[in-house]
Amino acid sequence: MVEDAVVPEKKGIKIKLLRTVGFYNNKSHLLGHPLFPPLALGILFAQLTNHGYEVSQDDLSIRAHHDIFVKDSNAQLKYELFLEEGRIRRYVKSGLDDELEREIEKILKDVDIDGIDIFLLSIPESPANASNILFVISFSKFLKKRYLSTIALGGDTIALTLLKNQYDVSGIIDYIIVGDGEDVIIDLVDKIIHEKDNREPNEVTIIQSPGKKKIVIPDFFGLPLDKYKLKFLDYKHFSSNEFLKDFFSSDVSILLFSFVRGCPGRCAFCGASGGVLGVVLDPEEVVNSFKLLQEKFTPTGYLILNDTINISRSYIEEICDLICKNSINILWSACARVNGLDEEIIAKMRKAGCVRLILGMETASVSLLQKVNKGITIAELENVLKLTSKYGIWTGLELISGLPHETQEDVDTTINFLINNREHIDILFQNIFDLRDHSLMFLHPEDYGIENIRELNLYKSPGDDNFNRGNIVRYSFDETDGLKWEDKKKQMVSSYRKVAKAMNAAPNYPQFLEEHVLFYLYSRFNDKQEIKRYYDESVKCFY
C-alpha cells in the first residue's frame, strides 16, 4: 500500500535529513562513490513532508566526494582523518580536535543546519573500511557540541551493528533505527517531540522497525542533484574519443525507485527468502509514480531496486501495458526472475523502456540449483538469454562462487555454460557466497549443510584482499561433513578466480559509471549492436 496522504500541519520543529560520509576504498580516487541520489533519504523526506513536518535533506557524502572529483585542493576533505580510529575515539570522549572539526565544517559549508531541532542521519555502506562509522560518530559529537539537537541514526545494517557493539555513543546519538526507517519514522519523531524534556541525557534508544509494511514514493527535492551528474568530471584525457567527450558533458542522471517489498521466490541464499512477499504497489500507482518522478526530476533513467520486478506474469505485463498506453517515455533497469519470462513479456518490457535486465543464475550446477531452491532450469535460462539478446536488452547474470558444498565439477559446469552462452551475456556480476541475515540458509542452516555460524568483523579482519574486496561477507561457517571455514574460504576464492579466468571477460566501465553509460547510450540509440560498438570502443579508454 502507498502511505495515505495526510493534510499537512505545522508542527513547530525543524528536521534535517542527512546522508553522512563513507569511503568505498581506503584511499581517495576518482569515482569512489555512487552517483545516485539516496533512495532512503527521498523516502523519509516524502514520508515526513506528507505528515506536515518542516523537513529538509542533504547528502554530505556526495558533497565530500564531489570535491575530490573536481580536484579542489582547498575544499577536499582529508578523508584519511576518518580512518584514524584512535583519534576519533579521543574526539568523541573529549570534544577536542580543531583539525577534525575544520574538516567537518568544510563539508557543511553549503549546508543549512541552523535552528535544526532533530537530525536524522543515514549512515552509508562502506565495505572496505570503517570510515562510515568513524565519520558518523565524530559528526554526531560535533552536532551535539554545537547545537544540542536530538540525533537519530539509521542506514546500513552492518555498520549499525558494529557501531552498537564496539563504540560508546551515549550522549551523542539519542536513537538508533534498525531496519526500514519509513515504518517507524513518524512515531519516532512524535516520540522525540513529546519526550524531549524527559529523557536521560546519555540514554540511547534502539528502535527496531517491524519491517516492510509501507511503500512511499520518494521525493528528492533539496538534494544536490547536480552533484550526481558527470559534467564536473575531467574528461580531457579522453578527448580523442568523441563519444566519451559527449557523455561526460551530458546531463545523464539516474534515480532509484522500489515498488515491491519482498519476493515470491524462495532462493535459500537470499535475504528475502526467510520472509514472504510483502507490500506491492498497484501497477497503476507504479506508472503514476514514474510519471510524477519524470515530470519533477527528468532523469535519464531508473534503477528499480525490487528484489525482482516480475513477481507474476500479469503484474509486469500490466505495468508495461500502462507505460505504453500512457506514452510515458522512460528507461529502466531491473532484476528479474527467469520464471515466467517469455518472448511476449520480454518484447513488452523492451517496448516499455527496459534497457537492462539482471538475471539470477548463481550456478549452472543442476544439483546446486535444486539445493538452494532456485526454481529454474538451465534450458529456461538459455532461452531467456537468447530472447533478451534478440530484443536488444543489455543482460547481466548474477553468479555466486563458493555456495555450500560446491565441487570442482559444479564450477566446471558453470564455466561451460558461461562460455557456451557468452554472446548473449553482456555483463557478469560475480559474487562470493555470503551467508545473509533472514535467509533460509541462515535461519535453517542444518537443512543446507551449514554449521558453526560465527559473526565476522568485516572492517578489522585482515583476511585475503581478494576474498573481501567488493564482497560483503558477514558470517563464517563450516560445511557439515565438509570444509571447515578456513578451507571453505580458500575454495570460495579459488572458484571465483577460476570463473573469472575462464571467462577472460571484456573490460567493463569503472564502478559507478556502468549504469550512466548504458542509460546514455540507450537514450541516443535504438540498435543494441550500435550501442555495444560504442560501449566496447569507449570502455578501452579506461584500461
N, C-alpha and C positions, 0 to 999 in steps of 0.2 A: 504494500500500500504506500501511497505517497503521503507524506506528512500533511495533515489537514491545514488549510490556510487559516491563519488567525489574524484578526484585525489588530494592527499594530497599536501599542500603547507606549507612552513614555514611561520608562522605568526609573529614570533619575540616576543611573550609573553608566559609566563608560567602560567598555570591554575592548581589549586588544587581542586579536589572534595573531600569533607569530610562529612561523616555522623557524626553528633555531638552526645552528650551523653544524655541519658534519662533513668530513672529508672521506671520499671513497678510496683514497690512496694515502700512502704515508709521506708523500711529497706533493707539492703544488704543481699542477701542469694544466695545459690547455685541455678543455673539455673533461674536467673531472667532476662533472655534476649533471644530473638530468635537466634537460631543457623543457620541462613541462610545469605549468602552474600546479601546485599541490592540490590534489583532489580532496584530501581530508579537510584542508582549510576552507575550500569552496563549499563543502557540505555543511560544516559547522557555521560558517558565515551565513548561509542561507537559512539554516535552522534557527539561529538566533534572531536574525532580522525578521523572519516570518513571525516570531513571537514578540516583536516590538522592542527589542533591545537596541541600544545605541552601540554599534559594534563596528570596528574597522579591522583590516587584516593586512599583513605584510609578510614577506619572505626574506629573512635575514640571510639564509643560506645562499640563495641566488645572488643577493647583493654582494656577499663576500667573494663568491666565485667570479662574478661579473668583473670585479676589479682586477682579478687575476687574468681573466680573458683579455681585457683591454690593456694589460701591462702598465697600469698606472701605479708607478712605484710609491707615490705618496699615499694612495688610497688602499693599496694592497694590505690585506690582513696578514699579520705574522702568524700564519697558521701553526707553525711549529710550537708556539707557546701552549697551544691547546692539545699538545701531545705530551706535555710535561705533567704527569700525574701528581708528583710530589708538590710541585708549585701550586697547582690548582687546589689541592687539599689544604695547603697552608693559607691560601687566599680565602677559601671558604671558612676556615676557622678564625682567621684574624681580620679579614676585610681589608688587608693592607697589601696592595700591589699596584703602584701607579702605572706601570707599563701595561699590565694586563687590562686595567680599566681604560687606558687610552685606546687599546685595540678594540674593546667593546664599543666605546664611543665612536670610533671610526666607522663601524658598521651601522651605527644608529644615526649617522649624520643627516640622512634624508628621511628618517622615520619619526613620525609624531607619536610620542609616548607621554606627553604631558597630560596630567589630570586623569590618568587611567586608574580605575578602581580595581579591575580584575584583569590579570594577564593570563591568557590561555595559551600555553606553549606546546608546540608539537615537535617532538624530537625525531629527526630523520634517521634513516638507515645509514650505517657506516660500517660495512662488513670488514674493512681492512684494519680498523683500529677503534679506539675508544674516544675519538675526538668529539663525537656527538654527545657522549655523556659528560666529558670534561668541560665542553663548552656550556652545556645547559646548566650545570650546577654552578659554574662561575658566573654565568649570566644571571641566574636567579639570585645569587648573592648580591650582584651589582644592583639589581632591581630592588631587592629588599632594603639594601643600604640607602638607596637614593629616594625611593618612593613609598616604601612600607605598604605596597599594594598586596592584594591576595594573589597567589600564584598557583595555578593548576597545570599539571603536566600530563600529556598523553603522547601517543605516537607509536614508534617502533617497539614491538613487544619484547624482543630480545634485549634491546637497550634498557627498557624499563625494568626488566627482571634483574639485570646486572646492577643497575643503579640502586634498586631497592636492597639487594643483597650485600652490596660492597661499599656503599657510600652513606654517610650520615647526612641526610638533607633536612633534618629537623630544624625549624627556624628559618628555612629559606624556601622550601616548597610546602605548600599547605595541603594540596590534594594531588593524588596520582590516579589517573584514569587508566584502567587496564581493559582493553577491548575497544569496541566501536563507540566513539565519543558521541555520535548523534543519538544514541539510545538513552544517554544519561545527562546530556549537557544542560537541558532546560531545568531539570530537577536540581542539578548541581548548582547552577547559577542562583536559582531561588534559595537554595540552602545557604549559599555564601551570604546572600543579602540578609537573610533572617538570623544567621548565627554569627555574623561578623564580630560582634562585640562580646560574644560568649565563648569563643574558642580559646583553648590554651595556646599561647604564642608558639610553642615548639611542637605542637601536635601535627602529625602527618596522617591524613585520612586517605585510605585506599578505597577507590570507587571501582567496583567490578561491574562492567557492563553485562547485561543479560545476553546481549549478542544478537545481531542480525534481525532486528524487528522493523526497521524503518528503511525506506529509500527516500532520499532527499535530493532534489535536483540542485546541483551545485551552482554557486554564483561566485565568479572570480573577480568581481568588482573590487578595486582597491589594491590588488596585487600589482607588482611592477611588470606588467605584461610585456613591455618592450625588451626587458632583460632576458626573456626566454627566446628571443629571436636571434638571428645569426648575423645581422648587419655589423655588429661590433667586432666580429672575428677578423683577424688579419689573414686575408687570403692572397696576399701579394705573391707569396712563393708558389701559388697555384695559378698564377695569372696566365700561364701558357695554355691552360685548359679552360676553354670558353664556357663549358657547362658549369664548372665549379665557380667560375667568376660570377656567373648569373645566379647560381644557387646561393652563394654567400651574401650576395647583395639583395636577396629576395626577402619577402615578409613571411616566409613559411613559418607556421606555428601549429602546435598540436595541443588539443585539450584531452584530458582524461575524463571518462564517464563510466558509470557502472549502473546497471538497472536490473540485475539478477543477483540475489544473495544465496549462495549455496549452489549445489549441483545435484542432479538426479543420479549421476554416476556413483559407483562405489569403489573406485580405484583405491586400493588399500593404502598406498603410499601418500595419498593426497590429504592435506589438512581438512578438506571439506567432506571426506568420506565418513567421518565419525558422526556427522550430523545428518540433517535432511535438507531437501530443497527448501530454502527459506522464502523470503519475500520476493515477489516477481512483479515488476511494473507492467501494467497492461500495455499491449502493443500500441494502442492509440496514444497513450501517455508517453511512451518511448519516443514516438515520432514527433509529437508536440514538443517534447523536451529538446530534441535535436533542432527543431525549427526555432525555438526560443534561443538556444545557445548560439545557433548560427547567426541569427539576426543581431544578437547583442555583442558577440565577440569575433565573428567572421574568421574562425580558424581554417587552416588548410585541411585539417582532418582530425579524426578522433581515434584515440586508443581506447577500445572498450575493454574494461578490466573485469568483466564477468569471468567466473571460473570456466564457463562455456556459454556461448551465445545461443546454441541450438538445443535448448532444454527439451524441446519437442519439435517435430517437423512443422506442425501447424503454427507454433509460436514464431519461429524465424520467418516462415513463409508470410504470415500476416504483417510482420514488421516491414519486410521487403516490399510487399504489395502496397502498403500505405505510403512508404517513402516515394515510390514511383508514382502513385496516384496523386500525391500532393506536390509532385515536381520539386522535391527537396534535394538540392544539389549538394551532396556531402560525400566525403571519402572516409572510410573507416577500416580499422584493422581489429581482429578479434581472435580469441581462441575458440576452437570448435571440436566437438567430438566427431569421430568418423561415423559413428552410428547415425543413420538417417540422412546422411548427405548423399543425394543422388544428383543426376545431371540437371533435373528441373530446378532443384533448390540452389545448386551452385550457380546456375545461369542467372537465377533471380537475385542472388546475393551480389554477383558482379554488377548487374544492372542497377542495383540499389546503392552502389558505391563501395562495395567491398574491394579493397586493393591488396589485402594480405590476410591469410588465414594461418594460424599456428595450430598444428595438429599434434595431439599427444600420441606418440608411438611408444616411447620409453625403451622398448626392446623388440626385436623380431623373433625372439625365442617363444615358441608356442607354449612351452611348459611354464615359463615365467609370466607370460601374459595371463595364463589361467590362474597362477598362484596369486597375482596381485589384483584379480577381478577386473581386468581391463575391459573385457566385454567386446573386443573387436577381433577380427580375423585379419591375417596378412593379405588375403585376397581383397577384402573390403578396402584396406588401406591403399593398396596398389591402385585400385580403381579410382579412389578419390583423388590420389595424386595426379593421375592422368587427366581427370576432369578439371581440377583446378588449373592445371597447366594449359589445357585446351581453352579455358575461358579467360585466360590472362591474369589469373590471381597469383600474386607472389606468395609462395608456400614455404612455410617453415615447419620443421619437425622437432619436437621435444624428445630428447633422448636422456635416459638415466643409466649411467655406468655404475656398476657395483651393487645392483639390487641384491638383497639377501639370497645367499646360496647360488649366485650367478657362477657359471662354469666357463671355461675357455670355449667350450662348444657353443654356449649361448652367445659369447662375444663374437665368435666367427660367424654365427648365423646372422647377427645384426649387421656386421660389416658387409657380408654378401648382399643383404637386402639393400643397404645404402648404395653400394656400388651399382647394383642392377637397376636402381631407380634414380640414379644421380641426376639425369636430365630433367626430372620433374621436382627436384628438391632445390629450392633457391637458397635456403639458409638452414643450418643445423644448429639447434640450441642444445649444446652438450652440457649435461649436469652430472655431478657426482651425487650418488644417493645420500639423502639426509633424512633422518627419522623426524617426522614433524608432529608437533602437538596436535591432538584431536583426530589424527589419522587412525584408521582401523589397526594399522601396524603398531602404533603407539599404545592404543587402548587395549588391544588383544594380541600382544607380541607372541604369545605361545602358539597362536594359530598360524603364524608366519615364520616360525623357526627362529625367533629372536629372544634373547635373554640378557640379563645383566645390563640393563639400560642405565647409563650414567650421564649426568649433565656435563658438558664441556664448557670451558671458559674460552670463547672464541677469540677474545682480544689479547689474551696473555699466554696462550699455549703456543710454544714455538712451532711445533708441527712441521709439516712439509709444505712449503710455499705453494707447490703445485696442487696440493690437496685442498688447502683453504682458499686459495685465490679465486674470488668470484663465486665461491660456493659456500653458502651459509650452512655450516654443519654444527648443530647444537648438541646432539647426543652421540655418545659412543654406545656400542652394543657388541655382544658376541652372537655368532650364529649357533643355534642349538645343534650339537653334534657336528659342528663345522668350524669355521675360522674364528679365532679369538680376535679382539679388536685391533691389535697392532698388525696382525697379518691381514685382517679384513681391510684395514686402511690401505695397506700396500696393494691389495687386489683391486680396490676401487681405482687407485691412481693408475695402475697398470692397464686396467680395462679402458679407462678414459684415454690414455696415451695411444693405445693400440688402435682405437677407433679413429682418433684424430690423425694418426699417421697414415692409416689405410685410406682415409678419405682425401688426404692431401688437399684440403679444402682451399678453394679460391679465396683470396682475402675479402673481408667484409669491411664496411666503414667502421671507424672507431666507435666505441661505446658512446651512446647518447647522440649519435648523428644518424644512425641507420634509418630510423623512422622518418626523420626530417627529409632525408634524401628520397626515400621511397614516395612519400606523400607529394613532394615537389615534382618528381618525375611523373607520377600518375595524374597530377594536376595539369601537366603540359602535354602528355602523350597518351594515346589510347591503345597503342600496339605494344604488347609485352616484349616482343623481340627488340623493338626500338628502345624501350625502357632498359632492357638488360644490356644492350650495347653501350648506352650512356653510363650505366652503372659500372660495368666492367672496365670501361676506359678510364673513368674518373677515379675509381677506388684505388687504382695503381699508384696514383699520385701521393698516397699516404704511406706507401711502403717502399 
